[in-house]
Amino acid sequence: MQKPYLALFMGLSLSLAAGCSSSTAWTPGFVQPYQIDIQQGNLLDEEAVARLRPGMSRDEVRFLLGTPTLKDVFHADRWTYLRYEKPGKEKPRQSGLVVHFEGDRVSRIEPFEDKTAAPQEQPATP
């Protein structure tokens, strides 16, 4: 009486262990791994960005926007605020703001330009 249960238990154990292997050679099409949302960098408040003006001091900018994501050693007069988002299986998005200083005052403000993104196709002009 115990032999059939032992064989059934061993067969079930082996099939479960085989399902836990790290090989991803074959998986059914309906099985998709879960991918978490990734959010990194500075979340810039639109109202705070709208209040940012040329002529503001570094302390005022830090108060409005927070600590910059990137303070380049070679470009001390440039602060970069980056935001990286990858929602699940969608394509990643980068956004941000670059604040340029002359001395201790803001000289200009630019949106961050993602140099790694694929260039967008320009519509044909007639």
Backbone torsions as a table, in degrees:
resi	resn	phi	psi	omega
1	MET	NA	-29.7	-177.1
2	GLN	-83.5	-24.6	-178.2
3	LYS	-62.2	-45.1	179.1
4	PRO	-62.9	-38.1	179.1
5	TYR	-67.3	-37.7	178.9
6	LEU	-65.2	-43.6	178.6
7	ALA	-64.4	-42.4	178.3
8	LEU	-63.6	-43.4	178.8
9	PHE	-63.1	-44.1	179.6
10	MET	-64.7	-42.5	179.2
11	GLY	-63.6	-43.0	178.7
12	LEU	-65.5	-41.2	178.8
13	SER	-63.1	-43.6	179.5
14	LEU	-65.5	-40.2	179.8
15	SER	-68.5	-36.7	176.1
16	LEU	-67.5	-40.2	178.6
17	ALA	-65.1	-36.6	178.1
18	ALA	-66.0	-33.0	178.5
19	GLY	-70.1	-19.3	-179.5
20	CYS	-92.8	5.7	-178.6
21	SER	-68.1	157.4	-176.5
22	SER	-85.5	-3.9	-179.8
23	SER	-72.1	132.4	177.6
24	THR	-114.3	36.8	-178.2
25	ALA	-63.5	-38.7	-179.5
26	TRP	-141.9	127.2	171.6
27	THR	-138.2	145.0	177.3
28	PRO	-61.8	149.9	-177.2
29	GLY	-61.5	-28.3	-178.5
30	PHE	-80.7	-9.9	179.7
31	VAL	-91.7	113.9	179.8
32	GLN	-124.4	130.2	178.6
33	PRO	-68.4	147.1	178.2
34	TYR	-75.9	134.4	176.6
35	GLN	-119.7	123.6	-176.7
36	ILE	-74.9	158.3	173.4
37	ASP	-76.7	134.4	179.0
38	ILE	-113.3	126.0	177.5
39	GLN	-132.0	122.8	-179.8
40	GLN	-135.7	154.5	174.3
41	GLY	98.1	-161.5	-176.6
42	ASN	-90.2	130.5	171.8
43	LEU	-93.8	105.2	-175.2
44	LEU	-87.9	128.8	176.6
45	ASP	-77.5	126.7	-177.6
46	GLU	-59.6	-36.6	179.2
47	GLU	-65.2	-40.0	178.8
48	ALA	-67.9	-40.1	178.7
49	VAL	-65.4	-37.3	179.2
50	ALA	-65.8	-28.2	179.7
51	ARG	-82.9	-10.4	179.9
52	LEU	-71.5	128.6	-176.4
53	ARG	-135.4	150.4	171.3
54	PRO	-60.9	143.6	-178.6
55	GLY	98.4	-10.3	178.3
56	MET	-73.6	152.4	179.0
57	SER	-81.4	167.1	178.0
58	ARG	-61.0	-38.8	179.3
59	ASP	-64.4	-39.1	178.4
60	GLU	-66.0	-39.4	178.4
61	VAL	-65.3	-44.0	179.5
62	ARG	-63.4	-36.9	177.8
63	PHE	-65.4	-42.2	-178.4
64	LEU	-73.2	-47.8	-170.7
65	LEU	-105.1	-15.0	-176.3
66	GLY	92.1	-174.9	-179.9
67	THR	-71.4	134.9	-179.4
68	PRO	-67.9	151.5	177.3
69	THR	-67.7	-37.4	-174.8
70	LEU	-134.8	120.4	171.3
71	LYS	-118.8	102.6	-174.1
72	ASP	-72.9	131.6	179.2
73	VAL	-65.5	-35.6	-177.3
74	PHE	-83.3	-16.0	178.0
75	HIS	-130.0	77.3	-175.2
76	ALA	-67.0	-19.3	-178.5
77	ASP	-95.4	24.7	179.2
78	ARG	-138.7	124.3	174.7
79	TRP	-112.8	134.6	-178.9
80	THR	-118.2	125.9	176.4
81	TYR	-107.9	111.3	-176.0
82	LEU	-110.3	152.4	175.0
83	ARG	-137.9	125.0	178.8
84	TYR	-120.8	127.3	179.4
85	GLU	-133.0	133.4	173.4
86	LYS	-133.7	94.0	-179.3
87	PRO	-78.7	106.9	176.1
88	GLY	52.6	-117.6	-176.1
89	LYS	-96.8	7.3	179.5
90	GLU	-80.2	170.0	178.3
91	LYS	-73.1	145.6	179.1
92	PRO	-69.8	151.5	177.9
93	ARG	-126.2	139.7	174.5
94	GLN	-122.4	140.3	176.5
95	SER	-146.3	170.5	178.6
96	GLY	164.4	-166.5	-174.0
97	LEU	-147.3	140.0	176.1
98	VAL	-117.8	124.4	-179.5
99	VAL	-109.6	122.5	179.8
100	HIS	-102.9	140.6	-179.6
101	PHE	-119.5	150.5	166.1
102	GLU	-122.1	110.0	-172.7
103	GLY	71.8	-119.4	-179.6
104	ASP	-110.1	9.2	-174.9
105	ARG	-118.7	148.3	178.7
106	VAL	-68.1	127.0	177.4
107	SER	-99.8	-39.7	176.8
108	ARG	-157.7	160.3	-177.6
109	ILE	-128.8	129.5	-178.8
110	GLU	-129.5	147.5	171.0
111	PRO	-71.1	147.5	179.1
112	PHE	-70.6	134.9	179.9
113	GLU	-109.7	120.8	-179.2
114	ASP	-78.3	107.8	-177.8
115	LYS	-78.8	-17.4	-176.9
116	THR	-88.8	-13.2	-178.3
117	ALA	-71.9	151.0	178.2
118	ALA	-67.3	138.6	-179.9
119	PRO	-64.0	141.0	-179.4
120	GLN	-81.9	143.8	179.9
121	GLU	-72.9	135.3	177.4
122	GLN	-86.3	136.5	177.8
123	PRO	-66.6	145.3	179.9
124	ALA	-69.4	135.3	178.4
125	THR	-96.6	134.1	-178.3
126	PRO	-75.9	NA	NA
